Amino acid sequence: MNISPPAKKSFVARVWEWLLPTPQEAPTGAEAMSVDWLKAIPYAGIHLACLGVIWVGWSWPAVIMAVFFYALRVFALTGFYHRYFSHRSFKVGRITQFVMGWIGCTAIQKSPLWWAAHHRHHHAHSDDEHDLHSPKQSGFWYAHMGWFLTPKCGPTNYRLIPDFAKFPELRWLDRFELVPPVLLIGLLYLTGFVFDYQWPQLACTGGQMVIWFFISTVFTYQVTYLVNTATHMYGTRRYVTKDDSRNSLIIALLTFGEGWHNNHHYYPNSTRQGFFWWEIDISYYVLCFMQMFGLVWEVRPVPKRLLHPKPKAAAAEMLPAPAAQ
């Protein structure tokens, strides 16, 4: 019996397959949930790099840059990775979608597709035995910054995000998630070099800009991780939910509104997480400002009937997250 050899793929087809990742199955078993310490080396390296401030010192341009990128990336994570890519609580154009995904990647918390897939899984299993980052199930430190270093959490589950996985530019960003931060680090080094050459009195250098970028990155890491852990352990509960989600003003201020976590788990379809006027929600305010210029639209409010549910009916009022629909 003659068996025909497989048809050769064109050069363009092979390049296209390399550029766009294909879905991968996450490994299973007990070892899949153990921390891969080799994978943890670059993550630990970013934290250790912050000690370089001992040698490079500080300058106002470096500190201002660090604060700016902290604010920009926290907004990209909270406003877009979370409220848009994970919950689709408002709408944007395709260019804005990609630009904010690119900015989010500079936080070095992987791609918007990976982030949204894991977050949708979290809402479907919040604080139960399948939740990958529940302090109730796995303890504080594993839930805070251990779970994403495991083999199981490596692949992006495209089945949970078919609405965004259809965009080739987002799948490209999923494969080359390190391109945005590497390019930004190079640009910051060059900026510091120019400052050092043109305005030496400012005492700003390329190495200093890079070190303070890492300091900004570590702060961004830790405050966003607190939403997974601290707001499931400490704070107040206004609404009855199936998990241990809680509201925290301090975390809301640090994360631009994500601290109103009990509100969010009660009604995750709302763009606004600070349900009442006194609950500060900076990401929501910025999104409303962007809406004035047509950059985003259909920003979802909280239905008034859900703000003050009857105690016995509170659990029945809860709506499922988009991932469970």
Secondary structure as GFF3:
##gff-version 3
##sequence-region A 1 325
A	DSSP	alpha_helix	11	19	.	.	.	ID=ss1
A	DSSP	three_ten_helix	30	33	.	.	.	ID=ss2
A	DSSP	alpha_helix	37	49	.	.	.	ID=ss3
A	DSSP	three_ten_helix	50	52	.	.	.	ID=ss4
A	DSSP	alpha_helix	53	56	.	.	.	ID=ss5
A	DSSP	alpha_helix	60	75	.	.	.	ID=ss6
A	DSSP	pi_helix	76	86	.	.	.	ID=ss7
A	DSSP	beta_strand	91	92	.	.	.	ID=ss8
A	DSSP	alpha_helix	94	105	.	.	.	ID=ss9
A	DSSP	alpha_helix	112	124	.	.	.	ID=ss10
A	DSSP	alpha_helix	135	138	.	.	.	ID=ss11
A	DSSP	alpha_helix	140	145	.	.	.	ID=ss12
A	DSSP	three_ten_helix	147	149	.	.	.	ID=ss13
A	DSSP	three_ten_helix	151	153	.	.	.	ID=ss14
A	DSSP	three_ten_helix	158	160	.	.	.	ID=ss15
A	DSSP	alpha_helix	162	165	.	.	.	ID=ss16
A	DSSP	alpha_helix	168	175	.	.	.	ID=ss17
A	DSSP	alpha_helix	179	198	.	.	.	ID=ss18
A	DSSP	three_ten_helix	200	202	.	.	.	ID=ss19
A	DSSP	alpha_helix	206	229	.	.	.	ID=ss20
A	DSSP	three_ten_helix	230	232	.	.	.	ID=ss21
A	DSSP	alpha_helix	249	254	.	.	.	ID=ss22
A	DSSP	alpha_helix	261	266	.	.	.	ID=ss23
A	DSSP	alpha_helix	282	292	.	.	.	ID=ss24
A	DSSP	beta_strand	296	297	.	.	.	ID=ss25
A	DSSP	alpha_helix	304	307	.	.	.	ID=ss26
A	DSSP	three_ten_helix	311	313	.	.	.	ID=ss27
A	DSSP	alpha_helix	314	317	.	.	.	ID=ss28
A	DSSP	three_ten_helix	322	324	.	.	.	ID=ss29
###
